[in-house]
């Protein structure tokens, strides 16, 4: 039997266990955060994940079925051939994850370790060469390969995208396109004012679409026509649900993946809160509240210096900003089952709503409240770091997010708080969430790690958004289709 140890961050290695005779009631255990040795014990009839990471069930060739004891995740996928199955697990934060895997007769078992992402491959009574065959058929690119990235859109927010790509060793930035050629040239990269011309000249692996909603459809269709197979698209995704569904369907028909640049779930405070919730830090969650208070929406010049198109958006607070917390609440609590909303406009200089309350009903009777007002502020040295404050309240305690990015835990009945995450020291946007998302995408495309925020899944966010506006128009609670 062979054994091995975990590779360092970003340097995956394969650890193989080959056992030709029957192992009765065996198990394999490893702590992911350590290069710990593997060992065998005597009991464990199922797969157990210590940090409640998501896992689907699997039925192998010997008829054994494995299920996660916590919950199932439909995003986890099995791909089964004649004698091989692949299971993808994803963990959102650095944490100890203990995997206990039953060993069955004539199994060759290989693990591929990656920081935050682990892929388990079972091969039943197959030679080791089957792993090489499976890896060859994987959509991931070679680790030695660099990702060629081109960007369309050189407005305000592009600085965060381009700055992040430039920091990634496995990325080559090959061009920037903007209808204002001067803005494209200011990036110092090869500049274009025609998207088709840029795609022909640069032949990127990935197109990063950093455009407002009204310009996204044309860019996506231009990229599809040019044969681009991978895209990132900024949120809000398209102008409405119908357009988002149409573009997602067109991309799927062409075998193209679109990843939505929904970066707030990658902010370090939300990753830390999610980890604490998975650990049961506050017990059963009863309510989540976020108070959006960026303080940037007062007066006739609101938003003009940064993102002037904000002033003319007929759907503003929810469509442009609130979608972040629709996604964050889903990340914490699962998909809501109903929504109720009251929306209003405070600043007469803009076209859309800039304040409102949205109540989400989540499974198990949990409530989430989005309380947004862009004209008000909160105590923070950087109002755009967290853009507000949050409470996550459970039977056993309360987690509090403050404007400096710190996360605090107060046990039920206690007066003192303990720190779960210290104040954020990043000078840029949102705890460097843009870079964390784009690093995640690079790992997905080059290493085959599972991707969050694929367009097909993100359509749920767009559907919830539509229901919020319907509720605001009609004054009714809107049930959501679980499908």
WOCORMO-V747047 format. One record per residue. RES is the residue in one small letter. PSI is psi in whole degrees, 0 to 359 (NA if undefined). OMEGA is omega as a letter, one per 30 degrees, with the letter a starting at -180 (none if undefined). D_LAST is the distance of its C-alpha to the last C-alpha in Angstrom with 2 decimals. Layout:
BEGIN
res:psi:omega:d_last
RES:PSI:OMEGA:D_LAST
RES:PSI:OMEGA:D_LAST
END
This chain:
BEGIN
res:psi:omega:d_last
x:134:l:45.64
x:156:l:44.86
x:159:l:43.39
x:185:a:42.54
x:165:a:41.31
x:142:l:38.59
x:166:l:39.24
x:169:a:39.58
x:128:l:36.87
x:2:a:35.71
x:74:a:38.03
x:144:l:36.07
x:163:l:38.17
x:130:l:37.48
x:120:a:38.69
x:140:l:39.28
x:122:a:40.02
x:121:a:41.59
x:115:a:42.73
x:328:l:44.20
x:173:a:45.14
x:134:l:42.93
x:114:a:41.69
x:121:l:41.25
x:24:a:38.94
x:168:l:39.10
x:157:l:36.95
x:130:a:36.76
x:140:l:36.31
x:145:l:36.28
x:117:a:35.89
x:328:a:34.22
x:347:a:36.10
x:151:l:39.47
x:59:a:41.12
x:151:l:41.57
x:158:l:42.97
x:147:l:40.97
x:168:a:42.22
x:147:l:41.66
x:203:a:41.46
x:344:a:41.25
x:153:l:38.04
x:96:a:34.26
x:357:a:32.15
x:173:l:28.88
x:130:l:27.64
x:130:l:28.01
x:115:a:27.01
x:321:a:29.21
x:16:l:27.25
x:38:l:23.87
x:157:a:22.67
x:142:a:19.42
x:141:l:19.79
x:174:l:18.03
x:165:l:20.04
x:140:l:22.51
x:116:a:24.59
x:178:a:27.87
x:339:l:30.53
x:6:l:32.45
x:354:l:29.65
x:138:l:29.05
x:133:a:25.53
x:136:l:24.85
x:146:l:22.18
x:138:a:21.95
x:352:a:23.34
x:296:l:21.24
x:168:l:17.57
x:151:l:15.55
x:111:a:14.12
x:345:l:11.80
x:339:l:13.64
x:139:a:16.81
x:142:l:17.77
x:135:l:20.40
x:106:a:22.58
x:129:l:25.00
x:205:a:28.17
x:321:a:31.02
x:28:a:31.89
x:141:l:29.95
x:145:l:26.61
x:133:l:25.43
x:130:a:23.37
x:128:l:22.58
x:143:l:22.78
x:131:l:22.70
x:134:a:24.50
x:344:a:24.39
x:155:l:27.91
x:124:a:31.26
x:162:l:31.58
x:126:l:33.01
x:116:a:30.57
x:121:l:32.14
x:129:l:30.88
x:114:a:32.35
x:123:l:31.92
x:140:l:33.45
x:129:a:35.93
x:175:a:36.23
x:137:l:38.85
x:37:l:39.77
x:136:l:37.00
x:125:a:37.51
x:128:l:35.34
x:139:l:34.98
x:139:l:33.44
x:116:a:32.90
x:137:l:33.09
x:150:l:32.02
x:120:l:32.11
x:348:a:28.76
x:135:a:27.23
x:137:l:28.11
x:126:a:27.52
x:130:l:28.57
x:125:l:29.88
x:137:l:31.02
x:125:a:33.43
x:113:l:34.71
x:38:a:38.46
x:150:l:38.33
x:162:a:40.89
x:333:a:40.22
x:340:l:40.15
x:330:l:36.64
x:318:l:35.41
x:321:l:37.16
x:317:l:35.60
x:318:l:32.06
x:323:l:32.84
x:326:a:34.28
x:354:l:31.15
x:147:l:28.96
x:351:a:27.75
x:149:l:29.47
x:170:l:32.73
x:145:l:36.01
x:331:a:36.79
x:347:a:40.02
x:146:l:38.30
x:149:a:37.76
x:122:l:34.83
x:119:a:36.04
x:130:l:34.25
x:149:a:34.81
x:140:l:33.70
x:123:a:33.29
x:119:a:33.97
x:35:l:36.88
x:197:a:36.24
x:309:a:36.32
x:347:a:33.35
x:335:l:34.32
x:325:a:37.04
x:321:l:34.59
x:305:a:32.84
x:320:l:36.18
x:322:l:37.86
x:312:l:35.26
x:321:a:35.44
x:338:a:39.23
x:352:a:39.06
x:120:a:37.20
x:330:a:39.72
x:24:l:37.54
x:137:l:36.84
x:118:l:39.14
x:122:a:38.63
x:351:l:39.82
x:157:l:39.48
x:135:l:38.28
x:137:l:37.75
x:145:l:38.05
x:337:l:39.37
x:97:a:41.95
x:332:l:43.80
x:318:l:45.70
x:322:l:42.64
x:319:a:41.66
x:330:a:45.23
x:341:l:45.25
x:343:a:42.86
x:3:l:45.67
x:165:l:43.49
x:126:a:43.97
x:141:l:43.12
x:152:l:41.76
x:8:l:40.98
x:120:a:39.28
x:316:l:36.03
x:318:l:36.79
x:319:l:40.21
x:316:a:38.95
x:322:l:36.48
x:319:a:39.30
x:326:a:41.81
x:337:l:39.85
x:63:a:37.39
x:155:l:34.96
x:329:a:32.45
x:132:l:30.15
x:125:l:30.01
x:113:a:29.28
x:105:a:28.26
x:61:a:29.61
x:155:l:29.31
x:165:a:28.05
x:320:a:25.03
x:344:a:27.26
x:358:a:28.84
x:319:a:25.95
x:314:a:25.04
x:319:a:28.65
x:316:a:29.00
x:316:a:25.95
x:326:l:27.13
x:318:l:30.66
x:321:l:29.63
x:317:l:27.74
x:332:a:30.91
x:357:l:32.99
x:21:l:31.15
x:133:a:29.78
x:347:l:27.21
x:134:l:26.05
x:147:l:25.38
x:138:l:24.70
x:129:l:23.77
x:156:l:24.48
x:160:f:22.19
x:144:a:21.47
x:104:l:19.65
x:176:a:20.95
x:333:a:21.97
x:178:a:18.72
x:319:a:15.13
x:316:l:16.53
x:319:l:18.99
x:317:l:16.72
x:318:a:14.42
x:313:a:17.71
x:322:l:19.39
x:318:l:16.66
x:319:l:16.75
x:319:l:20.55
x:317:l:20.79
x:320:l:18.73
x:331:l:20.92
x:2:a:23.91
x:29:a:22.90
x:138:l:22.92
x:133:l:21.11
x:125:l:20.60
x:127:a:20.52
x:134:a:20.02
x:60:l:23.03
x:91:a:21.26
x:349:a:24.26
x:326:l:24.22
x:346:l:22.31
x:1:l:25.32
x:139:a:27.84
x:329:a:29.97
x:325:l:29.64
x:326:l:25.84
x:318:a:26.20
x:320:l:28.89
x:317:l:26.98
x:317:l:24.03
x:316:l:26.65
x:320:l:28.32
x:318:l:25.22
x:332:l:24.54
x:356:a:28.20
x:28:a:27.85
x:328:a:30.31
x:11:a:29.44
x:200:l:28.18
x:125:a:25.05
x:136:l:23.74
x:323:a:23.93
x:143:l:23.75
x:133:a:23.49
x:132:l:25.41
x:129:l:26.14
x:104:l:29.01
x:118:a:29.08
x:68:a:32.79
x:343:l:33.82
x:27:a:36.78
x:11:a:36.79
x:18:a:36.13
x:148:l:39.52
x:170:a:42.03
x:341:a:42.35
x:16:a:41.98
x:129:l:38.71
x:350:a:36.80
x:327:a:39.39
x:344:a:40.91
x:300:a:37.72
x:79:a:34.88
x:334:l:36.42
x:345:l:33.49
x:324:a:31.90
x:332:a:34.34
x:1:l:33.09
x:120:a:29.31
x:332:l:28.28
x:112:a:25.12
x:292:a:26.51
x:312:a:25.83
x:312:a:22.03
x:319:a:21.55
x:320:a:24.28
x:312:a:24.50
x:338:l:21.90
x:331:l:19.10
x:319:a:20.94
x:338:l:20.27
x:312:a:16.63
x:319:a:16.40
x:317:l:19.09
x:321:l:17.58
x:317:a:14.35
x:320:l:16.93
x:316:a:18.76
x:353:a:16.39
x:177:a:12.78
x:137:l:9.99
x:159:l:11.37
x:344:l:10.45
x:161:l:12.92
x:150:l:15.56
x:135:a:19.11
x:144:l:21.43
x:121:a:25.08
x:149:l:26.27
x:161:l:29.85
x:129:l:32.27
x:314:a:35.35
x:114:a:37.06
x:351:a:38.27
x:349:a:38.81
x:164:a:35.14
x:328:a:32.88
x:185:l:29.65
x:145:l:28.76
x:8:l:30.10
x:156:l:29.43
x:168:l:26.87
x:133:l:25.06
x:124:l:21.31
x:123:l:20.21
x:133:l:16.88
x:120:a:15.91
x:167:a:14.46
x:146:l:13.95
x:14:l:17.38
x:6:l:18.73
x:141:l:19.32
x:145:l:20.03
x:136:a:20.30
x:122:l:22.65
x:115:a:23.20
x:98:a:26.74
x:136:l:27.72
x:109:a:31.11
x:350:a:32.43
x:349:a:35.95
x:161:a:36.49
x:184:l:37.22
x:162:a:37.19
x:107:l:39.88
x:145:l:39.56
x:336:l:41.89
x:103:a:39.07
x:344:a:36.71
x:6:l:34.26
x:293:l:33.98
x:344:a:31.31
x:10:l:31.41
x:199:a:31.46
x:153:a:31.29
x:152:l:28.75
x:135:l:28.82
x:111:a:26.63
x:130:l:27.88
x:176:a:27.71
x:333:a:29.85
x:0:a:32.18
x:182:a:32.55
x:133:l:31.51
x:134:a:30.80
x:129:l:32.14
x:124:l:31.71
x:170:a:34.75
x:346:l:35.50
x:6:l:37.41
x:0:l:34.39
x:149:l:35.71
x:129:a:33.55
x:149:l:35.26
x:128:l:34.67
x:122:l:36.41
x:151:l:36.43
x:129:l:36.16
x:352:a:39.66
x:160:l:41.06
x:330:a:42.64
x:152:l:42.53
x:151:l:39.71
x:151:a:39.44
x:125:l:38.27
x:333:l:35.20
x:130:a:35.55
x:164:l:38.64
x:145:a:38.76
x:136:a:37.52
x:2:a:40.42
x:130:a:38.71
x:340:a:40.35
x:209:a:37.63
x:131:l:34.15
x:44:l:31.69
x:27:a:33.10
x:33:a:33.15
x:331:l:29.35
x:315:a:29.64
x:322:l:31.77
x:319:l:29.57
x:315:a:26.54
x:329:l:28.78
x:320:l:30.37
x:318:a:26.97
x:317:l:26.37
x:316:l:29.86
x:324:l:29.28
x:317:a:26.11
x:324:a:27.94
x:330:a:31.31
x:351:a:30.51
x:17:l:27.15
x:150:a:25.58
x:140:a:21.77
x:134:l:20.68
x:159:l:18.64
x:30:l:17.17
x:148:a:16.52
x:320:a:15.47
x:320:l:12.27
x:323:a:11.05
x:343:l:12.98
x:332:l:11.18
x:319:l:8.96
x:317:a:12.49
x:322:l:13.45
x:320:l:10.75
x:318:l:11.91
x:314:l:15.38
x:319:l:15.13
x:326:l:14.17
x:314:l:17.19
x:324:l:19.49
x:317:l:18.47
x:317:a:19.27
x:324:l:22.52
x:322:a:23.53
x:346:a:22.97
x:22:a:23.78
x:153:l:20.82
x:133:a:18.17
x:116:l:14.81
x:146:a:11.90
x:138:l:8.58
x:121:a:5.36
x:337:l:3.81
x:NA:none:0.00
END
